[in-house]
């Protein structure tokens, strides 16, 4: 049987863009770091072409290198943010958030990581418990938020090192973690237990509980949270009353994401 023909390309087609994207896609969970030769072989590019694309991506901040090995940086998440925010997750998550909020009678949200901040992409608010009004598009520093710590827990070691080296850990309240080593330990704890609790570190009087939302490959792509006023809910009550409902909700969102992915694969 003759090999399948390549689909016809229009005159608009920019081959260099295709090749640049193929270099990014060459990295995976199985191959997080590769040499120039590895990338050239995986993408069917010449070594010279692969080198130009890799060094351009280094200059743009999407790839890092130690001189021999290349790997992606967290900045590649920016490329997926527009899709996550505009083509699926907010609409998919919203009914689940509404159900969760009605059950626990607290404000609930979903956010994604954008740079070193979280950005809210879906929300159901009850009583306002923060001095700042939170809406879709609101940003907060990832380091001081429950959703941010869940998202940071999805980083590998090098990504977390890079974040802690550059992040400005500002003291927002008397209890905000500002020591990089202490924050690293907390993120490791979040990774192990599968959820994060932030107790009055972003704003006095606010307790927040968050859990990850993962795609079909197990990668953390977003986080969901429930926020409660410290005067109404003790830490013990938050864990007892809110955590099971939150984990059930993130599980349902992930199931819907998987179903959408299966339907897309059928077309």
C-alpha positions in Angstrom: 0.0 0.0 0.0 1.5 3.4 -1.0 2.2 5.8 1.9 -0.6 8.3 2.7 -0.2 11.6 1.1 0.5 14.7 3.1 -2.6 17.0 3.3 -2.4 19.8 0.8 -1.0 23.0 2.3 -2.4 26.4 1.4 -0.3 29.3 0.3 -0.8 30.8 3.7 1.0 27.9 5.4 4.1 29.0 7.5 6.3 25.9 7.7 8.7 27.5 10.2 5.8 27.9 12.7 4.9 24.2 12.2 8.5 23.2 12.9 8.8 25.5 15.9 5.7 23.9 17.4 7.0 20.4 16.6 10.1 21.3 18.8 7.9 22.2 21.7 5.8 19.0 21.3 8.9 16.9 21.2 9.2 17.2 25.0 7.0 14.9 27.1 6.7 13.3 30.5 8.9 10.4 29.1 11.4 12.9 27.7 11.4 16.1 29.8 15.0 16.9 28.9 16.7 16.2 25.5 19.9 16.9 23.7 20.0 18.8 20.4 20.5 15.5 18.6 17.4 14.0 20.4 15.3 16.9 19.4 16.5 16.8 15.8 15.8 13.1 15.6 12.4 13.3 17.2 11.2 16.2 14.9 13.0 15.0 11.7 14.8 18.4 11.6 18.4 18.9 10.7 20.7 19.6 13.7 21.2 23.1 12.4 17.4 23.8 12.1 16.7 22.2 15.5 19.4 24.3 17.1 18.0 27.6 15.7 14.5 26.7 16.9 15.7 25.7 20.4 17.9 28.8 20.9 15.0 31.0 19.7 12.7 29.3 22.3 15.4 29.8 24.9 15.6 33.5 24.0 11.8 33.7 24.3 11.8 32.0 27.7 9.9 28.8 26.7 13.0 26.5 26.9 16.0 26.4 29.2 19.4 24.8 28.6 22.5 23.9 30.6 24.5 23.9 27.5 23.8 20.3 26.6 20.3 19.4 27.7 17.2 21.4 26.8 13.9 21.4 28.7 10.6 23.3 28.7 10.0 26.1 31.2 6.7 26.9 33.0 6.2 29.7 30.4 4.8 27.1 27.9 1.7 27.0 30.1 0.9 30.5 28.7 0.4 28.9 25.3 -2.4 26.6 26.8 -4.0 29.3 28.9 -5.9 30.9 26.1 -7.4 27.5 25.1 -8.3 26.5 28.7 -9.9 29.9 29.4 -11.8 30.2 26.1 -12.5 26.7 24.8 -13.9 24.4 27.4 -13.0 24.4 31.1 -14.9 27.5 32.3 -18.2 26.4 30.7 -17.6 22.8 31.7 -16.8 23.7 35.3 -19.5 26.3 35.9 -22.5 23.9 36.6 -20.3 21.9 39.0 -19.3 25.0 40.8 -22.9 26.1 41.1 -23.8 22.7 42.6 -20.9 22.8 45.0 -21.7 26.3 46.2 -25.3 25.5 46.8 -24.3 22.4 48.8 -21.7 24.1 51.0 -23.1 27.6 50.9 -19.7 29.2 50.3 -17.9 30.9 47.4 -16.2 28.6 44.9 -13.8 29.2 42.0 -11.6 27.7 39.4 -8.3 29.2 38.3 -5.3 28.5 36.1 -1.6 29.6 36.4 -0.5 32.6 34.3 3.1 33.4 35.0 3.5 33.6 38.7 -0.1 34.5 39.4 -3.4 32.6 39.4 -6.2 33.9 37.2 -9.8 33.2 38.0 -11.6 31.6 35.0 -14.9 30.6 36.7 -16.6 31.6 40.0 -19.7 31.3 42.0 -19.9 33.8 44.8 -22.1 33.9 47.9 -21.4 36.4 50.6 -18.5 38.7 49.9 -15.8 37.8 52.4 -12.7 39.6 50.9 -12.1 43.3 50.8 -11.3 42.9 47.1 -14.2 41.8 44.8 -13.2 38.7 42.9 -14.4 38.2 39.3 -13.3 36.2 36.3 -9.9 37.6 35.4 -8.9 38.5 38.9 -5.3 37.7 39.6 -3.5 36.9 42.9 0.1 35.7 43.6 0.2 32.0 43.3 2.5 31.6 46.4 -0.1 33.0 48.8 -3.2 31.2 47.6 -4.6 27.7 48.0 -5.2 27.3 44.2 -1.7 28.6 43.5 -0.1 26.1 45.7 -2.0 23.3 44.1 -0.9 24.4 40.7 2.7 24.8 41.9 2.6 21.3 43.3 2.1 20.2 39.7 5.6 21.5 38.8 8.6 19.3 38.5 11.7 19.9 40.6 13.4 22.3 38.1 10.2 24.3 37.5 9.6 24.7 41.2 13.3 25.7 41.8 12.9 28.4 39.1 9.7 29.7 40.6 11.1 30.0 44.1 14.2 31.7 42.8 12.3 34.5 41.0 9.0 34.8 42.9 8.5 37.8 45.2 7.1 36.3 48.4 5.4 39.4 49.9 4.0 39.4 53.4 0.3 40.1 52.8 -0.9 39.2 56.4 0.8 38.2 59.6 0.8 34.5 58.7 1.9 34.7 55.0 4.7 32.3 54.2 7.6 34.4 52.9 10.5 32.0 53.4 11.3 30.0 50.1 12.3 26.9 52.1 9.1 26.9 54.1 7.0 27.5 51.0 8.8 24.6 49.2 8.0 22.3 52.1 4.4 23.4 52.1 4.1 22.7 48.3 5.7 19.3 48.8 3.0 18.6 51.4 0.3 19.7 49.1 1.6 17.4 46.4 1.6 14.4 48.7 -1.9 15.0 50.3 -3.6 16.2 47.1 -5.1 19.4 48.3 -4.0 22.8 49.9 -5.3 24.8 52.8 -4.3 28.4 53.1 -5.3 29.9 56.5 -5.5 33.7 56.4 -2.3 34.2 54.4 -3.8 36.1 51.5 -6.2 38.1 53.6 -7.0 38.1 57.3 -10.2 36.3 58.1 -10.1 34.1 54.9 -9.6 30.4 54.9 -9.4 28.7 51.5 -9.2 25.0 50.5 -8.1 24.0 47.0 -7.7 20.8 44.9 -6.2 20.1 41.5 -8.0 19.5 38.2 -6.1 17.1 36.0 -6.3 16.3 32.3 -6.3 12.8 30.9 -2.6 12.4 31.2 -2.6 13.4 34.9 -1.2 16.8 34.4 -2.5 19.6 36.7 -4.2 22.1 34.4 -6.3 24.1 36.9 -7.4 24.2 40.5 -10.8 24.6 42.2 -11.3 26.1 45.7 -13.8 26.8 48.4 -13.4 29.9 50.6 -14.8 30.4 54.0 -14.7 33.2 56.6 -12.5 32.2 59.6 -15.0 33.6 62.0 -17.7 31.1 60.8 -15.6 28.0 60.0 -12.7 26.6 62.1 -9.9 24.7 60.3 -11.4 21.4 61.5 -14.8 22.3 60.1 -13.3 23.3 56.8 -11.6 19.9 56.5 -14.7 18.0 57.7 -17.4 19.9 55.8 -15.8 21.3 52.7 -12.9 19.0 51.6 -15.0 15.9 50.7 -17.4 18.0 48.6 -14.6 19.8 46.9 -12.8 16.6 46.0 -16.0 15.1 44.7 -16.5 18.2 42.5 -13.0 18.2 41.0 -13.5 14.5 40.3 -16.7 15.3 38.3 -15.0 18.1 36.4 -12.1 15.7 35.5 -14.6 13.1 34.3 -16.3 15.6 32.1 -12.9 16.7 30.7 -12.1 13.1 29.9 -15.5 12.6 28.2 -14.9 15.7 26.0 -11.5 14.5 25.1 -12.9 11.1 24.1 -15.5 12.7 21.9 -12.9 15.0 20.3 -10.8 11.9 19.5 -13.7 10.3 17.7 -13.8 13.1 15.1 
